[in-house]
């Protein structure tokens, strides 16, 4: 019988491929700016005698003796108006044109250094807060 053939040599292994590079991280966004502080400032109107309020009034300081302050006409604006009595007598707030202040035509601030804050909540109506 014939002789067996010689086994061939094994082939070499293939070369591993290189790994891909990592992706680049995105840059971080910048921080937001700080907000302004919560300081609330009012325009101050100083009066010492009868006065008809303006829609631009925010804070009325009433000095002197007793008299009326006629509130501006309402318009459901949501506007806040603060009135402080620094007078020696009674300051009377008066709704004009039929406007009411918590259901009445007038409201007194009878004691010095007391105040009333009213909001224009509806046409014809100031509400004390």
VOBA-1610 file (N, C-alpha, C; in pm, whole numbers, padded with zeros to 5 digits, always signed):
BEGIN
Unk+00085-00117+00000Unk+00000+00000+00000Unk+00088+00121+00000Unk+00033+00236-00036Unk+00114+00357-00045Unk+00130+00425+00089Unk+00229+00517+00099Unk+00251+00588+00227Unk+00157+00707+00236Unk+00135+00747+00363Unk+00045+00861+00387Unk+00115+00989+00346Unk+00038+01084+00304Unk+00094+01213+00269Unk+00131+01294+00393Unk+00213+01390+00373Unk+00258+01475+00484Unk+00151+01582+00506Unk+00123+01600+00638Unk+00027+01706+00670Unk+00086+01841+00632Unk+00005+01928+00578Unk+00051+02063+00549Unk+00060+02147+00676Unk+00138+02251+00670Unk+00148+02338+00789Unk+00024+02424+00800Unk-00006+02460+00923Unk-00124+02544+00946Unk-00093+02687+00901Unk-00194+02755+00853Unk-00176+02895+00817Unk-00171+02984+00941Unk-00111+03100+00929Unk-00104+03192+01045Unk-00238+03261+01064Unk-00265+03300+01187Unk-00390+03370+01218Unk-00388+03508+01156Unk-00506+03558+01125Unk-00515+03695+01072Unk-00487+03799+01181Unk-00451+03915+01140Unk-00419+04024+01234Unk-00549+04090+01276Unk-00562+04110+01409Unk-00681+04180+01458Unk-00680+04323+01407Unk-00797+04375+01374Unk-00807+04517+01334Unk-00793+04607+01457Unk-00753+04730+01438Unk-00738+04823+01550Unk-00876+04876+01589Unk-00889+04911+01714Unk-01015+04967+01762Unk-01028+05109+01711Unk-01152+05154+01690Unk-01174+05292+01650Unk-01154+05386+01768Unk-01124+05512+01740Unk-01104+05608+01849Unk-01239+05646+01910Unk-01236+05687+02035Unk-01359+05728+02103Unk-01407+05859+02044Unk-01540+05882+02052Unk-01594+06009+02006Unk-01556+06122+02099Unk-01561+06242+02049Unk-01525+06359+02130Unk-01649+06404+02205Unk-01634+06432+02337Unk-01746+06481+02417Unk-01784+06621+02369Unk-01916+06651+02372Unk-01960+06786+02339Unk-01924+06883+02451Unk-01917+07010+02420Unk-01885+07108+02522Unk-02009+07139+02604Unk-01990+07176+02729Unk-02102+07212+02817Unk-02151+07351+02782Unk-02282+07373+02802Unk-02337+07506+02780Unk-02297+07600+02892Unk-02303+07728+02863Unk-02268+07825+02966Unk-02380+07834+03069Unk-02346+07878+03188Unk-02446+07895+03294Unk-02532+08017+03264Unk-02657+08013+03310Unk-02745+08128+03293Unk-02704+08241+03385Unk-02748+08360+03352Unk-02715+08474+03437Unk-02810+08477+03556Unk-02764+08537+03664Unk-02847+08550+03783Unk-02962+08646+03756Unk-03077+08616+03813Unk-03191+08707+03800Unk-03173+08828+03890Unk-03253+08930+03869Unk-03246+09048+03955Unk-03306+09015+04089Unk-03267+09086+04190Unk-03320+09060+04324Unk-03467+09099+04327Unk-03541+09044+04418Unk-03685+09064+04426Unk-03724+09191+04499Unk-03660+09300+04471Unk-03692+09427+04537Unk-03809+09491+04465Unk-03910+09527+04541Unk-04029+09590+04485Unk-04024+09738+04520Unk-04037+09824+04422Unk-04030+09967+04446Unk-04158+10034+04396Unk-04207+10130+04470Unk-04329+10204+04435Unk-04295+10349+04408Unk-04367+10408+04312Unk-04361+10552+04296Unk-04444+10613+04408Unk-04389+10709+04479Unk-04455+10769+04595Unk-04509+10906+04557Unk-04637+10927+04590Unk-04701+11057+04572Unk-04731+11113+04711Unk-04670+11227+04744Unk-04692+11292+04874Unk-04795+11401+04855Unk-04900+11398+04938Unk-05004+11501+04930Unk-05033+11554+05069Unk-05094+11673+05074Unk-05130+11732+05204Unk-05266+11800+05201Unk-05341+11778+05094Unk-05475+11835+05081Unk-05555+11746+04986Unk-05684+11778+04972Unk-05772+11699+04886Unk-05702+11669+04753Unk-05724+11547+04702Unk-05647+11501+04586Unk-05733+11407+04503Unk-05720+11419+04371Unk-05783+11324+04279Unk-05673+11234+04225Unk-05686+11105+04257Unk-05584+11008+04219Unk-05570+10993+04069Unk-05450+10959+04027Unk-05418+10933+03887Unk-05399+10783+03867Unk-05421+10736+03747Unk-05402+10593+03721Unk-05255+10554+03737Unk-05165+10650+03732Unk-05022+10621+03750Unk-04981+10616+03897Unk-05068+10657+03990Unk-05036+10653+04133Unk-05019+10509+04180Unk-04921+10488+04268Unk-04898+10356+04325Unk-04906+10360+04478Unk-04844+10461+04537Unk-04840+10474+04682Unk-04862+10621+04717Unk-04970+10649+04787Unk-05003+10787+04824Unk-04983+10802+04974Unk-04901+10901+05012Unk-04879+10935+05153Unk-04953+11065+05181Unk-05054+11054+05267Unk-05142+11168+05294Unk-05106+11231+05427Unk-05054+11354+05423Unk-05021+11427+05545Unk-05118+11545+05559Unk-05103+11623+05667Unk-05189+11738+05689Unk-05301+11704+05786Unk-05422+11754+05756Unk-05537+11722+05841Unk-05637+11641+05760Unk-05763+11641+05799Unk-05865+11558+05734Unk-05902+11610+05595Unk-05915+11520+05499Unk-05960+11554+05363Unk-05991+11427+05285Unk-06042+11445+05163Unk-06079+11333+05075Unk-05969+11306+04971Unk-05957+11177+04937Unk-05877+11135+04821Unk-05974+11064+04729Unk-05989+11117+04607Unk-06078+11057+04507Unk-05997+10955+04427Unk-06038+10828+04434Unk-05966+10723+04364Unk-05985+10736+04214Unk-05886+10695+04135Unk-05903+10698+03990Unk-06017+10604+03948Unk-06075+10630+03834Unk-06184+10546+03783Unk-06132+10403+03762Unk-06216+10306+03794Unk-06178+10166+03777Unk-06190+10122+03632Unk-06115+10015+03599Unk-06120+09961+03462Unk-06089+09811+03459Unk-06094+09747+03576Unk-06061+09604+03588Unk-05915+09577+03550Unk-05827+09671+03583Unk-05686+09661+03543Unk-05603+09571+03634Unk-05653+09543+03755Unk-05575+09468+03852Unk-05472+09553+03923Unk-05476+09683+03900Unk-05380+09777+03959Unk-05395+09785+04110Unk-05284+09787+04179Unk-05279+09803+04325Unk-05250+09949+04358Unk-05324+10003+04453Unk-05301+10139+04502Unk-05297+10132+04655Unk-05191+10187+04712Unk-05175+10191+04858Unk-05188+10336+04903Unk-05270+10357+05007Unk-05286+10491+05063Unk-05255+10482+05212Unk-05163+10568+05258Unk-05124+10570+05400Unk-05158+10706+05459Unk-05222+10702+05574Unk-05258+10823+05648Unk-05143+10858+05742Unk-05069+10963+05709Unk-04970+11016+05802Unk-05015+11154+05850Unk-05146+11178+05834Unk-05208+11306+05872Unk-05250+11302+06019Unk-05295+11418+06067Unk-05343+11426+06205Unk-05492+11397+06214Unk-05560+11383+06101Unk-05703+11357+06101Unk-05738+11237+06015Unk-05864+11233+05972Unk-05916+11122+05893Unk-05897+11149+05744Unk-05846+11048+05674Unk-05836+11053+05528Unk-05949+10964+05475Unk-06031+11020+05387Unk-06144+10945+05332Unk-06119+10914+05185Unk-06122+10785+05152Unk-06111+10743+05012Unk-06251+10746+04952Unk-06263+10803+04834Unk-06392+10819+04768Unk-06385+10757+04629Unk-06478+10665+04601Unk-06490+10611+04466Unk-06560+10714+04378Unk-06507+10738+04257Unk-06569+10839+04171Unk-06657+10773+04067Unk-06753+10846+04017Unk-06841+10797+03911Unk-06919+10673+03950Unk-06950+10658+04078Unk-07026+10542+04124Unk-06939+10422+04159Unk-06806+10434+04144Unk-06717+10324+04183Unk-06731+10297+04332Unk-06729+10169+04369Unk-06741+10128+04509Unk-06608+10076+04561Unk-06592+10086+04693Unk-06475+10034+04762Unk-06527+09929+04860Unk-06509+09804+04828Unk-06566+09694+04907Unk-06714+09714+04933Unk-06787+09757+04831Unk-06933+09769+04839Unk-06986+09900+04893Unk-06898+09993+04930Unk-06943+10124+04981Unk-06878+10236+04899Unk-06938+10354+04904Unk-06889+10467+04825Unk-06763+10532+04882Unk-06747+10525+05016Unk-06630+10586+05080Unk-06573+10492+05185Unk-06447+10511+05214Unk-06381+10431+05317Unk-06283+10522+05390Unk-06295+10527+05523Unk-06209+10614+05604Unk-06082+10542+05650Unk-05975+10617+05652Unk-05853+10576+05724Unk-05845+10676+05839Unk-05901+10638+05952Unk-05923+10732+06061Unk-05803+10746+06155Unk-05713+10653+06154Unk-05601+10654+06248Unk-05471+10683+06176Unk-05395+10775+06232Unk-05264+10808+06174Unk-05177+10683+06167Unk-05103+10673+06061Unk-05007+10565+06032Unk-05074+10433+05998Unk-05206+10436+05973Unk-05274+10320+05915Unk-05279+10339+05764Unk-05301+10229+05693Unk-05309+10238+05547Unk-05416+10143+05495Unk-05455+10166+05370Unk-05545+10076+05298Unk-05481+10047+05163Unk-05488+09921+05124Unk-05443+09879+04992Unk-05567+09835+04916Unk-05586+09891+04797Unk-05703+09858+04717Unk-05657+09814+04578Unk-05735+09722+04519Unk-05705+09671+04386Unk-05825+09697+04296Unk-05799+09745+04176Unk-05902+09767+04073Unk-05938+09631+04014Unk-06040+09565+04072Unk-06072+09427+04033Unk-06178+09417+03924Unk-06259+09520+03909Unk-06367+09517+03809Unk-06409+09659+03780Unk-06470+09679+03664Unk-06522+09811+03635Unk-06624+09846+03743Unk-06601+09960+03808Unk-06690+10004+03915Unk-06657+09952+04054Unk-06544+09879+04069Unk-06519+09816+04199Unk-06372+09810+04237Unk-06340+09877+04350Unk-06211+09865+04417Unk-06229+09764+04528Unk-06131+09679+04548Unk-06138+09579+04655Unk-06023+09601+04751Unk-06055+09605+04883Unk-05953+09621+04985Unk-05883+09486+05005Unk-05752+09489+05009Unk-05677+09365+05037Unk-05597+09379+05164
//
